[in-house]
Amino acid sequence: MYENYPAHRPALDIGRAPHPRNVVRRVASLVLIAILVIAILLHIVTPAAAITHRLLRILHASEIGVGNWFGYTVAASGSTIVVGAPYANGGAGAAYVFENGSQARILRASDAQNGDGFGRSVSISGDTIVVGAPFEAGGSGNPAASAGAGYVFERNQGGAGNWGQVAILHASDLQTGDRFGVSAGISGDTIVIGAESEDGGSGDPTGDSGAGYVFERDQGGTGSWGQVTVLRSSDSQAGDSFGNSVAVDGDTAIVGAPHEDGGSGDPVSASGAAYVFERDQGGAGSWGQAAALRASDAQTNDYFGTSVAISGDVAVVGAEYEDGGSGDPTSASGAAYIFGRDQGGTGSWGEITPLRASDPLTHDHFGCSVAVSGNVIAVGAYQADGGLGDPVNGAGAGYAFERNAGGADNWGEVAILAGSDAQTGDEFGYSVALHGVTMVFGARSEDGGPGNPASATGAAYLFAIGEPFYLPMVMRG
């Protein structure tokens, strides 16, 4: 029991030895202070933080089938995950909604037909999901083969907990083969849909140059989703495939054009590009081009723009055929590039750094998928071979990077992720989604779990991102 001291202690009698219990308490206090000082110093001198990632669950569709490719696309918002399976149901396609790791709903188009490819793209923002079907034939009567469509679903539409379809989106200038819906993104009340094979507008001046279409909620009436503009690159050319990938966050959209040829004069064939658009750029309500992004080390056939992602002032662009940096040491090992708003000047979008895997190998296709949320970036490499020694050919891998890992403002690799049941040809990492503490990788060619009941039916892997800890590790109370 501790002694009870008076409010005002008498003067210390230096002629008396301290009580043994006081000595013990003082020594313990000094040790505690020393531990705290060391912990603080470690935090100061070791800014590089690592993130723990824990596999929570492997997701499979309730209706598995050979070649469904469940996991071809994934999206996440909070505890809700959407997984596309574009070849399910005879190629009509489906998308599966999971809540807290359990399947809650299967989404299908109200006008589904074989071969539509519904689920080729998926995106979610809060209570709204958009699903692309790039091979849909233009609506009633199938007037335009593979013109494509997008479908909007809302939570609690048609009953509590239900996800009901509220809109079918088509391009205002739809034509055969546009592939509208090959990519889709949503943020709040804004949807962007890519049409990589659109031919440049009226008169089709540039075959397969591509386009992006912006829709807004309540445009054309309460509850409606109306088209507000068409996005095209300022240097559009035939075959660019602008719209192959899209992403949107708030008032900023980014569109990939992986077959673009390096800018004016086409100096670098299929090196690729991505284009940033901002709301009110060029006038109230307009979506004007704010920047054209290209890799600082662009080379022929890098396909920069294969994948794009954006969060706040950070954009990420994948180049899955990039050859490993200077000297091209690893063909198609792949890369991803980080760009920042105001990097290099106010209003600019400048390159911050390229990302590459710590264990690159030929034809890993790192950058085939990218996602960013806050201070975390995830990148898929769907042809990675299972780590050291390549034990599992084409099993695939995912890579996590964190801002300030390895130094202030550095984007350092903090984890390499793979399926706990990895097998040859799973293609883990073909798609990726990231939101808050949720990270999801799609493995479109996984064979249905134990026993491999259905070849390439597909799977998705749900990871939880833990609290950062510092290296050397500091124990926390």
Buried (B, 14 or more C-beta within 10 A) or exposed (E): EEEEEEEEEEEEEEEEEEEEEEEEBEEEEEEEEEEEEEBEEBEEEEBBBBBEBEBBBBBBBEBBBEBBBBBBBBBBBBEBBBBBBBBBBEBBBBBBBBBEEEBBBBBBBEBBBEBBBBBBBBBBBEBBBBBBBBBBBBBEEEEBBBBBBBBBBBBEBEEEEEBBBBBBBBBEBBBEBBBBBBBBBBBBEBBBBBBBBBBBBEEBEBBBBBBBBBBBBEBEEEEEBBBBBBBBBEBBBBBBBBBBBBBBBEBBBBBBBBBBBBBEEEEBBBBBBBBBBBBEBEEEEEBBBBBBBBBEBBBEBBBBBBBBBBBEEBBBBBBBBBBBBEEEEBBBBBBBBBBBBEBEEEEEBBBBBBBBBEBBBEBBBBBBBBBBBEBBBBBBBBBBBBBEEEEBEBBBBBBBBBBBBBEEEBBBBBBBBBBEBBBEBBBBBBBBBBBBBBBBBBBBBBBBBEEEEBBBBBBBBBBBBEEBBBEEEBEEE
